[in-house]
Amino acid sequence: MIALLKKLQPRLYSISSSPKAHPGQVHLCVGVVRYDSLGRSRKGVCSTFLAERVPTGGAVSGFVHHNKNFRPSANPDAPMLMVGPGTGIAPFRAFLEERRATGAKGKNWLFFGDQRGATDFLFREELEAMQRDGTLTRLDLAFSRDQAEKIYVQTRMLEHAQELYAWLEEGGGFYVCGDASRMAKDVDAAPHQVIQTAGGKTAEETTAYVAALKKDKRYQRDVYCGPCQRLAAAVRGARQITISSDPPATRRLQAAGTGSGAAPLITAPNTARA
Ligand SMILES: Cc1cc2nc3c(=O)[nH]c(=O)nc-3n(C[C@H](O)[C@H](O)[C@H](O)COP(=O)(O)OP(=O)(O)OC[C@H]3O[C@@H](n4cnc5c(N)ncnc54)[C@H](O)[C@@H]3O)c2cc1C
């Protein structure tokens, strides 16, 4: 029976740390998948494995999958606008750490949101510290269930359309990351609206503006859903990674050795500058 089953597919997780800030480590920010279906409680395979079953000091098998199309601006002086609801914040924590570690002077603006501020404000202390030390120029938050009316990251983006457009005009890059199933399509529509209204452009001019941003790699998206089906080669090159912190904090995975990895699950961070 087991032989009939398809092999488990790798799960990808954005690296949420800069190697310059945490040499030899990769940090992940994993949302644990739990839901009820057909009268039973279900658990996501990999996310609950990482959160509940791997002990501190235990090992998982992982590999790095590079994403050439999602990385911080090569220009340290260029402003960066980052939109990362939920676990979509992961690469932006890494981008901010990278900018702080390299002394990049460009302004940084993060839009973050989730359901409730009291329980879902990921990396709160770190982000507040980054605001204090000047790494994070602006932080706009949207917790949808903290008030009667639903407020999302795109609501905040539209509220600040004029300033957001000014940052783009200064050469800023626009980055979006997150889980497609939990992120409203409007997140993608928002920049178009911002450019059209704040920039006073027609629909055609807006399309051309966004196309130019994409061409210059100033509009980058890492929007994901579901396990990855096409990483067999990377899986074969997987190495053993030691878990070095307890949940529920971001678990730190410390590279240790190069074994081929017998662990059934693969966690594969991407998006960091490696
Ligand atoms: C490029 C990329 C980057 C990613 N980065 C991150 C990241 O930084 N952090 C992060 O947490 N995740 C990230 N993911 C998602 C991650 O790879 C996994 O898909 C996620 O953790 C779920 O894996 P799992 O094994 O726990 O769940 P699985 O066992 O794969 O179960 C998930 C599946 O369960 C079903 N399901 C889930 N919820 C429900 C529901 N409410 N009702 C019915 N069915 C449901 C869906 O079919 C879903 O596909 C990323 C994905 C990609 C492709």
The ligand as an SDF file (V2000), in Angstrom:
LIG
                    3D

 53 58  0  0  0  0  0  0  0  0999 V2000
    8.1640   29.7670   -2.7490 C   0  0  0  0  0  0  0  0  0  0  0  0
    7.3850   29.3970   -1.4850 C   0  0  0  0  0  0  0  0  0  0  0  0
    7.7090   30.0340   -0.3030 C   0  0  0  0  0  0  0  0  0  0  0  0
    6.9930   29.7110    0.8570 C   0  0  0  0  0  0  0  0  0  0  0  0
    7.3240   30.3480    2.0200 N   0  0  0  0  0  0  0  0  0  0  0  0
    6.6470   30.0680    3.1400 C   0  0  0  0  0  0  0  0  0  0  0  0
    6.9710   30.7020    4.3830 C   0  0  0  0  0  0  0  0  0  0  0  0
    7.9200   31.4990    4.4670 O   0  0  0  0  0  0  0  0  0  0  0  0
    6.2370   30.3910    5.4850 N   0  0  0  0  0  0  0  0  0  0  0  0
    5.2030   29.4940    5.4330 C   0  0  0  0  0  0  0  0  0  0  0  0
    4.5880   29.2460    6.4780 O   0  0  0  0  0  0  0  0  0  0  0  0
    4.8790   28.8740    4.2820 N   0  0  0  0  0  0  0  0  0  0  0  0
    5.5790   29.1170    3.1460 C   0  0  0  0  0  0  0  0  0  0  0  0
    5.2500   28.4560    1.9980 N   0  0  0  0  0  0  0  0  0  0  0  0
    4.1930   27.4290    2.0490 C   0  0  0  0  0  0  0  0  0  0  0  0
    4.8230   26.0920    2.4920 C   0  0  0  0  0  0  0  0  0  0  0  0
    5.7430   25.6300    1.5080 O   0  0  0  0  0  0  0  0  0  0  0  0
    3.8060   24.9750    2.6990 C   0  0  0  0  0  0  0  0  0  0  0  0
    2.9620   24.8750    1.5660 O   0  0  0  0  0  0  0  0  0  0  0  0
    2.9520   25.1580    3.9490 C   0  0  0  0  0  0  0  0  0  0  0  0
    3.7690   25.2130    5.1030 O   0  0  0  0  0  0  0  0  0  0  0  0
    1.9800   23.9800    4.1210 C   0  0  0  0  0  0  0  0  0  0  0  0
    2.7140   22.7980    4.1470 O   0  0  0  0  0  0  0  0  0  0  0  0
    2.2590   21.5780    5.0760 P   0  0  0  0  0  0  0  0  0  0  0  0
    3.0640   20.3860    4.6760 O   0  0  0  0  0  0  0  0  0  0  0  0
    2.2530   21.9570    6.5130 O   0  0  0  0  0  0  0  0  0  0  0  0
    0.7490   21.3710    4.6880 O   0  0  0  0  0  0  0  0  0  0  0  0
    0.1660   20.2680    3.6710 P   0  0  0  0  0  0  0  0  0  0  0  0
    0.1840   18.9270    4.3000 O   0  0  0  0  0  0  0  0  0  0  0  0
    0.8140   20.4250    2.3470 O   0  0  0  0  0  0  0  0  0  0  0  0
   -1.3200   20.7680    3.6410 O   0  0  0  0  0  0  0  0  0  0  0  0
   -1.6150   21.9870    2.9770 C   0  0  0  0  0  0  0  0  0  0  0  0
   -2.8160   21.6860    2.1320 C   0  0  0  0  0  0  0  0  0  0  0  0
   -3.9160   21.4350    3.0130 O   0  0  0  0  0  0  0  0  0  0  0  0
   -5.0880   21.9170    2.4430 C   0  0  0  0  0  0  0  0  0  0  0  0
   -5.6770   22.9130    3.3450 N   0  0  0  0  0  0  0  0  0  0  0  0
   -5.0410   23.8260    4.0930 C   0  0  0  0  0  0  0  0  0  0  0  0
   -5.8970   24.5690    4.8000 N   0  0  0  0  0  0  0  0  0  0  0  0
   -7.1320   24.0790    4.4980 C   0  0  0  0  0  0  0  0  0  0  0  0
   -8.4440   24.4290    4.8960 C   0  0  0  0  0  0  0  0  0  0  0  0
   -8.6660   25.4330    5.7670 N   0  0  0  0  0  0  0  0  0  0  0  0
   -9.4750   23.7290    4.3840 N   0  0  0  0  0  0  0  0  0  0  0  0
   -9.2680   22.7160    3.5030 C   0  0  0  0  0  0  0  0  0  0  0  0
   -8.0370   22.3500    3.0760 N   0  0  0  0  0  0  0  0  0  0  0  0
   -6.9900   23.0370    3.5630 C   0  0  0  0  0  0  0  0  0  0  0  0
   -4.7400   22.5380    1.1130 C   0  0  0  0  0  0  0  0  0  0  0  0
   -4.9380   21.5720    0.0990 O   0  0  0  0  0  0  0  0  0  0  0  0
   -3.2580   22.8390    1.2580 C   0  0  0  0  0  0  0  0  0  0  0  0
   -2.5780   22.8500    0.0250 O   0  0  0  0  0  0  0  0  0  0  0  0
    5.9510   28.7650    0.8310 C   0  0  0  0  0  0  0  0  0  0  0  0
    5.6530   28.1270   -0.3820 C   0  0  0  0  0  0  0  0  0  0  0  0
    6.3540   28.4300   -1.5180 C   0  0  0  0  0  0  0  0  0  0  0  0
    6.0180   27.7080   -2.8170 C   0  0  0  0  0  0  0  0  0  0  0  0
  1  2  1  0
  2  3  1  0
  2 52  2  0
  3  4  2  0
  4  5  1  0
  4 50  1  0
  5  6  2  0
  6  7  1  0
  6 13  1  0
  7  8  2  0
  7  9  1  0
  9 10  1  0
 10 11  2  0
 10 12  1  0
 12 13  2  0
 13 14  1  0
 14 15  1  0
 14 50  1  0
 15 16  1  0
 16 17  1  0
 16 18  1  0
 18 19  1  0
 18 20  1  0
 20 21  1  0
 20 22  1  0
 22 23  1  0
 23 24  1  0
 24 25  2  0
 24 26  1  0
 24 27  1  0
 27 28  1  0
 28 29  2  0
 28 30  1  0
 28 31  1  0
 31 32  1  0
 32 33  1  0
 33 34  1  0
 33 48  1  0
 34 35  1  0
 35 36  1  0
 35 46  1  0
 36 37  1  0
 36 45  1  0
 37 38  2  0
 38 39  1  0
 39 40  1  0
 39 45  2  0
 40 41  1  0
 40 42  2  0
 42 43  1  0
 43 44  2  0
 44 45  1  0
 46 47  1  0
 46 48  1  0
 48 49  1  0
 50 51  2  0
 51 52  1  0
 52 53  1  0
M  END
$$$$
